[in-house]
Amino acid sequence: MNIYPYAGFWKRVLAHVIDSLVLFIPTLIVQQLFGGLSSLEQGGNVLNTGFFISIFQRAIPTFLLVWLYNAFMESSPCQASLGKLALGLKVIDKDGKRIGFGRATCRCLGRILSGNFTVNFGYYMAGFTRHRQTLHDYITDTFVVEKTYEKTEPELPGLPFQQGYFIISICMALLPFFLLLAFFAFLFFVASAM
């Protein structure tokens, strides 16, 4: 088993804060371009159909922006988002290699489970797990390590990232979206029945 200099919990928290600040202005721009303030103009009535449409008009492009930012940065030669780069961290697989775009995408989708479904417990796992892994790291078999790490041990054969695992990870990450969509559809039908 390779021993890596795993990134500590607070370093990862700070990297996340930096990434949030980096994405703040682009997110506001995307939300204004795709949704505007239409929900506020309608009085913010929760049972108003326009309110739900406005939420989806802003949420989907925002999710795409965050996904593309994280997936491209973590699968790039940098192996890290700007927040991780600023703190000297990078994302690797169990063999110490750079992750691909597919695994970086699963990692991004897994963040939904780490945050929304587990009330952020999936993130807190980095504070007490052996390899400082979050839930989305466990799902994708990745690690966040110090950037100074260079693999010096001989490469051992390992199992490749299996397609079935990839598909299950994507389905699990998309589950909250579909549940939320079903909830909004239910509210829409209740509101239209009144």
C-alpha positions in Angstrom: 0.0 0.0 0.0 1.3 3.4 -1.0 1.7 6.0 1.8 0.9 9.5 0.6 1.1 12.8 2.5 -2.7 13.2 2.7 -4.2 16.7 2.9 -5.6 17.6 6.3 -9.2 18.5 6.9 -8.7 22.2 7.5 -6.5 22.6 4.4 -9.3 21.0 2.4 -11.9 23.3 4.0 -9.8 26.4 3.1 -9.3 25.1 -0.5 -13.1 24.7 -0.8 -13.6 28.3 0.5 -11.1 29.6 -2.1 -12.9 27.7 -4.9 -16.3 29.1 -3.7 -14.8 32.6 -3.9 -13.4 31.9 -7.4 -16.8 30.6 -8.6 -18.9 33.3 -6.9 -18.8 36.0 -9.7 -19.1 33.5 -12.6 -22.1 31.9 -10.8 -23.8 35.2 -10.3 -23.3 36.0 -14.0 -24.6 32.6 -15.1 -27.7 32.9 -12.8 -28.5 36.4 -14.2 -28.0 35.3 -17.8 -30.3 32.2 -17.4 -32.8 33.2 -14.7 -32.6 36.8 -13.9 -34.6 38.0 -11.0 -37.9 36.6 -12.3 -38.7 34.8 -9.1 -38.3 38.1 -7.1 -40.4 40.0 -9.6 -43.2 37.5 -9.1 -43.1 38.0 -5.3 -41.3 34.8 -4.5 -44.6 32.9 -4.2 -43.5 29.2 -3.6 -46.7 27.9 -5.2 -46.2 30.0 -8.4 -45.1 28.0 -11.4 -42.8 30.7 -12.6 -40.9 30.4 -9.3 -40.0 26.8 -10.0 -39.0 27.5 -13.6 -36.8 30.3 -12.4 -35.1 28.0 -9.9 -34.3 25.4 -12.6 -33.3 28.1 -15.1 -30.6 29.2 -12.6 -29.7 25.8 -10.9 -28.9 23.8 -14.0 -26.5 26.2 -15.6 -24.9 26.9 -12.2 -24.4 23.1 -11.7 -22.9 22.8 -15.1 -20.5 25.6 -14.4 -19.4 24.1 -11.1 -19.1 20.6 -12.6 -17.1 21.7 -15.6 -14.7 23.8 -13.4 -14.0 20.9 -11.0 -13.9 18.1 -13.6 -11.6 19.9 -16.0 -9.3 21.3 -13.3 -8.9 18.0 -11.4 -8.4 15.9 -14.5 -5.9 18.5 -16.0 -2.1 18.2 -15.6 -2.6 20.6 -12.6 -4.6 17.8 -10.9 -6.4 20.4 -8.7 -8.9 23.2 -8.6 -7.5 26.7 -8.0 -8.2 26.4 -4.3 -6.2 23.2 -4.0 -3.4 24.7 -6.2 -3.2 27.7 -3.9 -2.6 25.4 -0.9 -0.3 23.0 -2.7 -2.7 20.1 -3.0 -3.6 17.7 -5.8 -6.1 14.8 -6.5 -4.7 11.4 -7.3 -6.1 7.9 -7.7 -5.0 4.9 -5.6 -1.9 4.4 -7.8 -0.8 8.0 -7.4 -1.7 8.9 -10.9 -3.8 11.8 -12.3 -7.5 11.1 -12.5 -9.4 11.2 -15.8 -12.3 13.4 -16.7 -14.9 10.6 -16.0 -13.6 10.0 -12.5 -13.4 13.8 -11.9 -17.0 14.0 -13.0 -18.0 11.2 -10.6 -16.1 13.0 -7.9 -18.1 16.2 -8.6 -21.4 14.4 -8.6 -20.4 12.6 -5.5 -20.1 15.9 -3.7 -23.9 16.1 -3.9 -24.0 13.0 -1.7 -21.2 14.3 0.5 -23.2 17.6 1.1 -26.9 17.4 0.4 -27.8 13.8 1.3 -25.6 13.5 4.4 -26.0 17.0 5.8 -22.3 17.6 5.0 -21.2 14.5 7.0 -19.6 13.2 3.8 -17.3 16.2 3.9 -16.6 15.9 7.7 -15.3 12.3 7.0 -12.0 13.9 5.9 -11.4 14.9 9.5 -11.4 11.4 11.0 -10.8 8.8 8.2 -7.4 7.1 7.9 -6.5 8.6 4.5 -8.4 11.9 5.1 -11.0 10.9 2.4 -14.5 12.4 2.1 -17.4 10.4 0.9 -16.9 11.4 -2.7 -13.3 10.3 -2.4 -14.4 6.9 -1.3 -16.9 6.7 -4.1 -14.3 7.4 -6.7 -11.3 5.8 -5.0 -9.3 9.1 -5.0 -7.1 10.9 -2.5 -6.2 14.6 -2.0 -2.5 14.8 -1.2 0.3 17.4 -0.9 1.4 18.6 -4.3 5.1 17.9 -3.4 4.3 14.2 -3.5 6.0 12.3 -6.3 5.5 8.6 -6.8 8.8 6.8 -6.2 7.6 3.3 -5.4 7.3 0.7 -8.2 3.9 0.6 -9.7 1.8 -2.3 -8.5 -1.0 -3.8 -10.6 -4.4 -2.6 -9.5 -8.0 -2.9 -10.6 -9.0 -0.4 -13.2 -11.9 1.9 -12.6 -14.8 -0.3 -13.5 -17.6 0.9 -15.7 -20.3 -0.5 -13.5 -18.9 1.4 -10.5 -18.9 4.6 -12.7 -22.5 4.2 -13.7 -23.7 3.5 -10.2 -21.8 6.5 -8.9 -23.5 8.8 -11.5 -26.9 7.3 -10.7 -26.5 7.9 -7.0 -25.2 11.4 -7.6 -28.2 12.3 -9.8 -30.7 10.7 -7.4 -31.2 14.0 -5.4 -31.8 15.9 -8.5 -34.6 13.6 -9.7 -36.1 13.5 -6.2 -36.1 17.3 -6.1 -37.6 17.4 -9.6 -40.4 15.0 -8.4 -41.0 17.1 -5.3 -41.3 20.3 -7.5 -43.6 18.5 -9.9 -45.8 17.4 -6.9 -46.0 21.0 -5.6 -46.9 22.2 -9.1 -49.7 19.7 -9.4 -51.0 20.6 -5.9 -50.8 24.3 -6.7 -52.6 23.9 -10.0 -55.4 21.8 -8.3 -56.2 24.7 -5.9 
